[in-house]
Amino acid sequence: MDVQVNDHILTKKPHPCGGSDFLVLRVGMDFKIRCVRCGREVMVARNKIEKNIKKIVREGTPL
């Protein structure tokens, strides 16, 4: 899966705040993502987040 820094990802399962749009801050064995709605940053294992991605939105394209 081709996820890059500054991409927005929409997840199947929402964050506890209710938002499902996340900004990718770091990519590697773990992803560091920030919830766009509440600003909380979370580190998630690559295999777990790749199963949970519904859509990848590149920088400059509308949601």
N, C-alpha and C positions, 0 to 999 in steps of 0.2 A: 504494500500500500504506500503510495507516494504522498506523505504528509510532510509539509515543510514549516519552518518557523514563520509566524505571522499569518498562518491559515486559520480560518474559523472552521470549527467542526460542529456539526449538529449530532447529538447523541440520541440513541434509542431511549435510554433511561435518563430522566432529568436529575439535576442536582437537587439536594434537599430544599434549596430556596425556590425551586420551581423552574429555573432556567435550564435550557438544554443547548445553549450556544456557548462554546468555549473558544478561547484564543490560545493557540499553541505557542508556548514560550521557549521550549527546549525539546529536541528530538534526539533519541538515542535508545538505549535499552529501556529507559523509562521516559515517559512524556511528562513535561511540566505544562499544565494547562491552567488557564484562569477563566473562571466563570464570568461572563460578560454582565450578567445581571447583578451579582453581589460583590464581585471582585476577589473572591476567595481563590487562592492558588493551591493546586493539588498535584502531587506526583503520582502517576499511574503507570503500571507495567505495560510495556508495548503490546503484549499478546492480549491483555485484558481490554485496552482501549480500542485496538483494531477490531475486536468483535463487536464493540459497542457503537462504532461510528455509523451514522445513517447517511451523512452527506458531508463532503468537504467543499468549503467555499474559499476560493483563492482571493488574495488581496485585490481589490478593485472591481470585483464582480458583485452584483446585488444578491442579497439573501433570497 
